[in-house]
Amino acid sequence: MKKIILSTLILTALYSCKKEGNKTEDTAVTDSVSVSDQTAAVSEAYTSKELSPEDVGKYLAQKNDTLYVTNFFATWCGPCMREIPHFKNKMQELKDKPVKFTFINLDDKAEWNSAVKMFAQENQLAGNIILLDGQKLDPTFFTNNFKQWDGGSIPFTYLRKGDQTDEYLGMMTEEVLNAKVDALLK
C-alpha cells in the first residue's frame, strides 16, 4: 500500500513539474498560494488530543446507551496497523448508530507530530485518536480499568455499553470485531 501511495506521489510530482515549466509566472504564483492553503488545511485537520491516564480511565468508565469501542495501538505495531481497516469499515457501517470508536495511541510522545500525525491524516482518524503518554502509565491504570490487560502488549480493544464490557487482546479479525460489536448492540 505504501509503495502504491509513494509511486503515485512521485508520478504526480513529476507530472506537476512538467506542467509548471509551461506556465506563466502569474499562474505559478496562484498555484503556490493554493498549495500553501491546502497544506494549512491538512495541518489544521490534525486535531488529536492528549489525555492523562486519569481522564482516559474516566472515558473508559462511561456507562450509557452508547457502545464505546476503544482500541489501544501504536503506529510501529504491525498487528495494530493491520486491524485498523476493520475498525474503519465498522465505523462506516455504524455511522448512524450510537457507537463511538476511539483509538488511544501509545507511541512515544516524540512521534506524535510525525508518525502519529501522518497516520491520523492518511486514515482520516484524527478526531478519533487520543494521545496517551505511556510514560505516565503505572500498574494501577491497568488494574483499575481492565480485567485481563496488564499493558504488556498491544493491540488491545476494550468495548463497553452500560455495565457490559468486553476485552480483546491481540489483533482483531473483521469477523471477531463484527461479532463483539453486534453482541453488545443487541
Secondary structure, DSSP 4 states (H G I P E B T S, - for coil): -HHHHHHHHHHHHHHHHHHHHTS-HHHHHHHHHHHHHHHHHHHHH---EE--HHHHHHHHT--SSSEEEEEEE-TT-HHHHHHHHHHHHHHHHTTTSSEEEEEEE-S-GGGIIIIIHHHHHHHT-GGGEEE--GGG--HHHHHHH-SS--SSSS-EEEEEETTEEEEEESPPPHHHHHHHHHHHH-
